[in-house]
Amino acid sequence: MPKTWQLQEAKNKLSQVVNEALEDGPQIITRHGEEVAVLLSMEDYRKIAPKPRNLYELFHDSPLVGVDLDLTRDKNDLGRPPLDFSERQSG
């Protein structure tokens, strides 16, 4: 069962809170009686954090895989006009 710390106490005893997170698991921090944060060991964090993915994996796992999208541009659509940097506004 995680230990609960009041924010001020956690600030004053940060080393102890970290040590208990390493030894006993997540430590809950409260402010004005409300649970507002959890301190985790890096090992526990890595268990729940999303794994980094490369661009291929991101697209491969997309919910849009297999959706037939029409990405052709109308021949009359010239896109956005180029940006004009000659008239820079100050301020």
Backbone as JSON Lines, residues from 0, in Angstrom:
{"i":0,"aa":"M","n":[0.84,-1.18,0.0],"ca":[0.0,0.0,0.0],"c":[0.89,1.24,0.0]}
{"i":1,"aa":"P","n":[0.65,2.17,-0.94],"ca":[1.51,3.35,-1.01],"c":[1.35,4.24,0.21]}
{"i":2,"aa":"K","n":[2.44,4.87,0.6],"ca":[2.4,5.82,1.71],"c":[1.96,7.17,1.16]}
{"i":3,"aa":"T","n":[1.25,7.92,1.99],"ca":[0.77,9.25,1.61],"c":[1.55,10.3,2.38]}
{"i":4,"aa":"W","n":[1.97,11.33,1.66],"ca":[2.74,12.42,2.23],"c":[2.03,13.74,1.95]}
{"i":5,"aa":"Q","n":[1.98,14.6,2.95],"ca":[1.53,15.96,2.7],"c":[2.64,16.67,1.93]}
{"i":6,"aa":"L","n":[2.29,17.57,1.05],"ca":[3.27,18.22,0.19],"c":[4.41,18.85,0.98]}
{"i":7,"aa":"Q","n":[4.1,19.58,2.02],"ca":[5.16,20.23,2.8],"c":[6.1,19.2,3.41]}
{"i":8,"aa":"E","n":[5.55,18.11,3.92],"ca":[6.38,17.05,4.5],"c":[7.25,16.4,3.42]}
{"i":9,"aa":"A","n":[6.66,16.17,2.24],"ca":[7.42,15.57,1.14],"c":[8.57,16.47,0.72]}
{"i":10,"aa":"K","n":[8.33,17.79,0.71],"ca":[9.4,18.72,0.37],"c":[10.52,18.66,1.4]}
{"i":11,"aa":"N","n":[10.14,18.6,2.67],"ca":[11.14,18.59,3.74],"c":[11.9,17.27,3.83]}
{"i":12,"aa":"K","n":[11.29,16.21,3.38],"ca":[11.89,14.88,3.5],"c":[12.03,14.21,2.13]}
{"i":13,"aa":"L","n":[12.41,15.0,1.13],"ca":[12.46,14.47,-0.24],"c":[13.33,13.22,-0.36]}
{"i":14,"aa":"S","n":[14.49,13.23,0.27],"ca":[15.36,12.04,0.19],"c":[14.66,10.8,0.73]}
{"i":15,"aa":"Q","n":[13.95,10.96,1.83],"ca":[13.23,9.83,2.41],"c":[12.09,9.37,1.49]}
{"i":16,"aa":"V","n":[11.38,10.32,0.89],"ca":[10.29,9.97,-0.02],"c":[10.84,9.2,-1.21]}
{"i":17,"aa":"V","n":[11.97,9.65,-1.76],"ca":[12.6,8.96,-2.88],"c":[13.04,7.56,-2.45]}
{"i":18,"aa":"N","n":[13.67,7.45,-1.31],"ca":[14.11,6.14,-0.84],"c":[12.94,5.18,-0.66]}
{"i":19,"aa":"E","n":[11.84,5.69,-0.12],"ca":[10.67,4.82,0.07],"c":[10.05,4.44,-1.27]}
{"i":20,"aa":"A","n":[10.1,5.33,-2.25],"ca":[9.61,4.98,-3.59],"c":[10.47,3.86,-4.18]}
{"i":21,"aa":"L","n":[11.77,3.92,-3.95],"ca":[12.66,2.88,-4.46],"c":[12.44,1.55,-3.75]}
{"i":22,"aa":"E","n":[12.19,1.6,-2.45],"ca":[12.07,0.37,-1.66],"c":[10.65,-0.18,-1.61]}
{"i":23,"aa":"D","n":[9.65,0.71,-1.49],"ca":[8.29,0.26,-1.21],"c":[7.29,0.52,-2.33]}
{"i":24,"aa":"G","n":[7.7,1.26,-3.36],"ca":[6.77,1.54,-4.45],"c":[6.27,2.98,-4.42]}
{"i":25,"aa":"P","n":[5.25,3.26,-5.22],"ca":[4.77,4.63,-5.39],"c":[4.42,5.32,-4.07]}
{"i":26,"aa":"Q","n":[4.72,6.63,-4.03],"ca":[4.43,7.46,-2.87],"c":[3.45,8.54,-3.31]}
{"i":27,"aa":"I","n":[2.33,8.66,-2.62],"ca":[1.29,9.62,-2.97],"c":[1.54,10.92,-2.22]}
{"i":28,"aa":"I","n":[1.38,12.03,-2.94],"ca":[1.57,13.35,-2.34],"c":[0.23,14.08,-2.38]}
{"i":29,"aa":"T","n":[-0.13,14.67,-1.23],"ca":[-1.4,15.39,-1.14],"c":[-1.15,16.87,-0.89]}
{"i":30,"aa":"R","n":[-2.13,17.67,-1.3],"ca":[-2.12,19.1,-1.0],"c":[-3.53,19.46,-0.55]}
{"i":31,"aa":"H","n":[-3.65,20.02,0.63],"ca":[-4.95,20.36,1.22],"c":[-5.86,19.13,1.26]}
{"i":32,"aa":"G","n":[-5.26,17.96,1.55],"ca":[-6.03,16.73,1.7],"c":[-6.39,16.04,0.4]}
{"i":33,"aa":"E","n":[-6.03,16.61,-0.73],"ca":[-6.36,16.02,-2.03],"c":[-5.12,15.4,-2.65]}
{"i":34,"aa":"E","n":[-5.24,14.18,-3.16],"ca":[-4.12,13.52,-3.84],"c":[-3.82,14.27,-5.13]}
{"i":35,"aa":"V","n":[-2.58,14.76,-5.26],"ca":[-2.24,15.58,-6.42],"c":[-1.06,15.05,-7.24]}
{"i":36,"aa":"A","n":[-0.27,14.16,-6.67],"ca":[0.91,13.67,-7.39],"c":[1.32,12.31,-6.85]}
{"i":37,"aa":"V","n":[2.12,11.62,-7.66],"ca":[2.68,10.33,-7.25],"c":[4.16,10.34,-7.6]}
{"i":38,"aa":"L","n":[4.99,9.93,-6.67],"ca":[6.41,9.78,-6.93],"c":[6.7,8.31,-7.16]}
{"i":39,"aa":"L","n":[7.3,8.02,-8.32],"ca":[7.61,6.64,-8.7],"c":[9.11,6.46,-8.82]}
{"i":40,"aa":"S","n":[9.56,5.25,-8.6],"ca":[10.95,4.94,-8.95],"c":[11.04,4.93,-10.47]}
{"i":41,"aa":"M","n":[12.23,5.1,-10.99],"ca":[12.42,5.07,-12.45],"c":[12.01,3.7,-13.0]}
{"i":42,"aa":"E","n":[12.28,2.65,-12.26],"ca":[11.89,1.3,-12.7],"c":[10.37,1.2,-12.85]}
{"i":43,"aa":"D","n":[9.63,1.69,-11.85],"ca":[8.17,1.65,-11.95],"c":[7.66,2.53,-13.08]}
{"i":44,"aa":"Y","n":[8.28,3.7,-13.25],"ca":[7.87,4.6,-14.33],"c":[8.05,3.93,-15.69]}
{"i":45,"aa":"R","n":[9.19,3.3,-15.89],"ca":[9.46,2.65,-17.19],"c":[8.48,1.53,-17.49]}
{"i":46,"aa":"K","n":[7.93,0.92,-16.45],"ca":[6.94,-0.15,-16.67],"c":[5.64,0.4,-17.25]}
{"i":47,"aa":"I","n":[5.29,1.65,-16.9],"ca":[4.0,2.18,-17.33],"c":[4.11,3.23,-18.44]}
{"i":48,"aa":"A","n":[5.31,3.76,-18.67],"ca":[5.48,4.8,-19.67],"c":[5.35,4.21,-21.07]}
{"i":49,"aa":"P","n":[4.75,4.96,-22.0],"ca":[4.68,4.47,-23.37],"c":[6.07,4.3,-23.95]}
{"i":50,"aa":"K","n":[6.23,3.27,-24.72],"ca":[7.52,3.01,-25.35],"c":[7.69,3.97,-26.53]}
{"i":51,"aa":"P","n":[8.9,4.51,-26.72],"ca":[9.12,5.39,-27.86],"c":[8.94,4.61,-29.17]}
{"i":52,"aa":"R","n":[8.33,5.25,-30.15],"ca":[8.1,4.59,-31.43],"c":[8.69,5.44,-32.55]}
{"i":53,"aa":"N","n":[9.13,4.76,-33.6],"ca":[9.61,5.51,-34.75],"c":[8.43,5.86,-35.65]}
{"i":54,"aa":"L","n":[8.68,6.66,-36.68],"ca":[7.61,7.14,-37.54],"c":[6.89,5.99,-38.23]}
{"i":55,"aa":"Y","n":[7.62,4.96,-38.65],"ca":[6.99,3.81,-39.31],"c":[5.98,3.15,-38.36]}
{"i":56,"aa":"E","n":[6.39,2.92,-37.11],"ca":[5.49,2.28,-36.14],"c":[4.27,3.15,-35.86]}
{"i":57,"aa":"L","n":[4.47,4.47,-35.79],"ca":[3.36,5.37,-35.55],"c":[2.32,5.25,-36.66]}
{"i":58,"aa":"F","n":[2.76,5.29,-37.92],"ca":[1.82,5.16,-39.03],"c":[1.24,3.75,-39.12]}
{"i":59,"aa":"H","n":[2.05,2.75,-38.87],"ca":[1.6,1.36,-38.95],"c":[0.5,1.07,-37.95]}
{"i":60,"aa":"D","n":[0.59,1.68,-36.77],"ca":[-0.39,1.44,-35.71],"c":[-1.54,2.43,-35.73]}
{"i":61,"aa":"S","n":[-1.57,3.3,-36.72],"ca":[-2.61,4.33,-36.8],"c":[-3.99,3.71,-36.99]}
{"i":62,"aa":"P","n":[-5.02,4.29,-36.38],"ca":[-6.38,3.79,-36.61],"c":[-6.84,4.05,-38.04]}
{"i":63,"aa":"L","n":[-6.08,4.84,-38.81],"ca":[-6.45,5.13,-40.2],"c":[-5.87,4.13,-41.2]}
{"i":64,"aa":"V","n":[-5.14,3.13,-40.71],"ca":[-4.58,2.13,-41.62],"c":[-5.73,1.44,-42.36]}
{"i":65,"aa":"G","n":[-5.64,1.42,-43.68],"ca":[-6.66,0.76,-44.49],"c":[-7.8,1.67,-44.91]}
{"i":66,"aa":"V","n":[-7.86,2.88,-44.37],"ca":[-8.92,3.81,-44.76],"c":[-8.55,4.38,-46.13]}
{"i":67,"aa":"D","n":[-9.53,4.41,-47.03],"ca":[-9.3,4.91,-48.37],"c":[-9.46,6.42,-48.37]}
{"i":68,"aa":"L","n":[-8.33,7.14,-48.37],"ca":[-8.35,8.59,-48.37],"c":[-8.0,9.1,-49.76]}
{"i":69,"aa":"D","n":[-8.74,10.08,-50.23],"ca":[-8.43,10.71,-51.5],"c":[-7.53,11.9,-51.22]}
{"i":70,"aa":"L","n":[-6.26,11.77,-51.55],"ca":[-5.29,12.81,-51.27],"c":[-4.89,13.58,-52.52]}
{"i":71,"aa":"T","n":[-5.66,13.43,-53.58],"ca":[-5.34,14.17,-54.8],"c":[-5.8,15.61,-54.66]}
{"i":72,"aa":"R","n":[-5.04,16.52,-55.23],"ca":[-5.35,17.95,-55.16],"c":[-6.07,18.36,-56.45]}
{"i":73,"aa":"D","n":[-7.06,19.19,-56.29],"ca":[-7.77,19.74,-57.44],"c":[-6.76,20.51,-58.3]}
{"i":74,"aa":"K","n":[-6.83,20.35,-59.61],"ca":[-5.87,21.0,-60.51],"c":[-5.9,22.52,-60.41]}
{"i":75,"aa":"N","n":[-7.02,23.1,-60.0],"ca":[-7.13,24.55,-59.86],"c":[-6.63,25.05,-58.5]}
{"i":76,"aa":"D","n":[-6.35,24.14,-57.59],"ca":[-5.89,24.51,-56.26],"c":[-4.38,24.72,-56.3]}
{"i":77,"aa":"L","n":[-3.94,25.94,-56.15],"ca":[-2.52,26.25,-56.21],"c":[-1.87,26.26,-54.82]}
{"i":78,"aa":"G","n":[-2.65,25.93,-53.82],"ca":[-2.11,25.92,-52.46],"c":[-2.08,27.31,-51.87]}
{"i":79,"aa":"R","n":[-1.36,27.44,-50.78],"ca":[-1.25,28.74,-50.12],"c":[-0.35,29.67,-50.91]}
{"i":80,"aa":"P","n":[-0.63,30.95,-50.83],"ca":[0.29,31.9,-51.47],"c":[1.58,31.95,-50.65]}
{"i":81,"aa":"P","n":[2.69,32.26,-51.31],"ca":[3.96,32.33,-50.56],"c":[3.92,33.47,-49.54]}
{"i":82,"aa":"L","n":[4.67,33.3,-48.47],"ca":[4.75,34.32,-47.44],"c":[5.58,35.5,-47.94]}
{"i":83,"aa":"D","n":[5.14,36.7,-47.61],"ca":[5.85,37.91,-48.0],"c":[6.55,38.46,-46.77]}
{"i":84,"aa":"F","n":[7.85,38.32,-46.73],"ca":[8.64,38.78,-45.58],"c":[9.16,40.2,-45.78]}
{"i":85,"aa":"S","n":[8.86,40.81,-46.91],"ca":[9.41,42.14,-47.18],"c":[8.77,43.22,-46.32]}
{"i":86,"aa":"E","n":[7.54,43.01,-45.88],"ca":[6.87,44.01,-45.05],"c":[6.72,43.49,-43.63]}
{"i":87,"aa":"R","n":[7.83,43.46,-42.93],"ca":[7.8,42.97,-41.54],"c":[7.25,44.04,-40.64]}
{"i":88,"aa":"Q","n":[6.36,43.61,-39.77],"ca":[5.77,44.53,-38.8],"c":[6.55,44.46,-37.51]}
{"i":89,"aa":"S","n":[6.76,45.57,-36.88],"ca":[7.46,45.57,-35.6],"c":[6.45,45.64,-34.47]}
{"i":90,"aa":"G","n":[6.87,45.04,-33.33],"ca":[6.07,45.19,-32.14],"c":[5.19,44.1,-31.88]}
